[in-house]
Amino acid sequence: MRVDLHCHSRASDGSLSPSELCERALQRSLEMLAITDHDTVSGYRAARAWLSERPAPAQPLQLVPAVEYSCVWMNLGVHVVGLGIDVDSEASIQVQESLRAARLQRAELIGERLAKLGMPGACEGARALAGDGQVGRPHFARFLVQRGHVRSEEEAFDRYLGSGKPGDVKTLWPQLEEVVARICAANGVAVLAHPLKYRQTATRLRKLIQAFQAAGGTAMEVVVGRQSADESRVLAQLSRQYGLRASVGSDFHRPGPWCELGDIAALPAGCEPVWESIATEGEGLCTPAMRER
């Protein structure tokens, strides 16, 4: 089954609209898609509406209600994907409202820090670029490029927005345990996102996984984007060791040679695919033949 359970639309920091993302998924013959925008399900809602209004293709696209939540574990910014969540549940609504407020507060703090470095107006500029979507550091990076403060978005992160830099504000996020609990309360599957991206030692990564599992997390991303086969094998071993189901995703944000929607290596042997249980349960799935309830 061709699946992509981690990608982003314009509702957060992606460049494509939810409908364009679904169209791309259909063109690339994906069978299951999770739009995991940061701290919001507005992209999923728009995609669901678009799919419900178009004729069913020969190969329907199963759309999984999903979100990528920001949180903190031992002062480390961590992302957790919620798959198959009830987007209308009180737990989902509460955590998204609190995270939206936290994002706006964080944007103001980032703007203040950049202003002190001689780059005023960054908060307003980033929010304008985000539009109706959730404002994030990529919008600040685009603003800095547009104003000529840096030559590329990569340079913006290297100098101002990356881990440990002035624009790296994460103290406003909820704790890992709270986010996992909210996902579980919304009848979703909590998935630890891109575990190697946090650049932790092997020992500390295991502690993170143990804390995630103790909080109620039951899956982790094993194949993410174009990581190496060795990295996938490491994550596969960890998923087997801790009895966590395995998820896969491109972490697609925009068209480009470095990452493509659905361009994901095969899951290593011995892993339990998380999408099989989601497909079996059928919770929250939406195909083009379905209508809004």
Phi, psi and omega in degrees: 000130180273113184229155171217110187251025176201104176202167187228144177248184180293349177293340171233253185246021174273169182258346181259149174290162178303320179292320177296324178294317178295319178299320179294321178297318178294318179298328181265013173061034174284146180255336178219134183224136171239116175273108188253063179295154183290114168063022178207148175250014181296326176295318177298315181299317180294319179294320179298317179295318180296316180295324183290341184261352183255155178299145180291128177283173179300322178246099182298152177256119176276120181257119182265126175296125188205167181200154174245111183268145174267140178203181183230139172226116180050047178067016177252128176290125184230148176246138177233127178270135173254116181255140176068026183286156170277103187291343181261004181287157179299322180298317179294314183296317182296313184291325180290323177294318180292323180286328176296316178297320179295322179295319179294319178294320178296320180300320178296319179294319178297316179300319179296318181293319180291326178297321179294339178266010177091022180231076183286161174078011185291321181297311180298319180295318180294319180294325177295320179292327180288332181062234179277354181276174178287129181283137181215178182301326177301328178290324174296320179299317179297320178298315181296325177292314182300324181274359176080014179285331177221164182270341182207163177295327177298318178295324178299319179288320181298323186263326191230333192243345183287181182303128179082359180269170184304326182272008180268087182252114181228002182291347182275348183284152176290167179286154180307315184298322180293316181295315179298319180298320179295320178297315180296320179295335178267017178061029180257175175256121179276126184237124176288118186278144175024070187302329183279348182291340183279352174054051178261160173294163180301321180294314181291326177297319177296322178296321176299313181298319179296318178294320178298314181293320179297330179282347180119003178291140185233004180209161176215152177284125182256322176240116184229122177057219182254046176291162184287161178297324178297319179296320178296321179295321178299313181292325177297318178297320179293321180295321177290318182300320184261004177066034179262138175293154187255134176243161179224150178192155180276338191055040182292132175242322183201154178300139180173166184288343186274342184199132180229145179302127178078359180274082189230134178292162181294147177291131179303153181296150176091357179265146177266111183295129181293331185289339179293319178289324178295317180294324180291316180289325177070014183288126172074006182285146181224126176246166181301339182278348184271155180243160176301138178263000000 
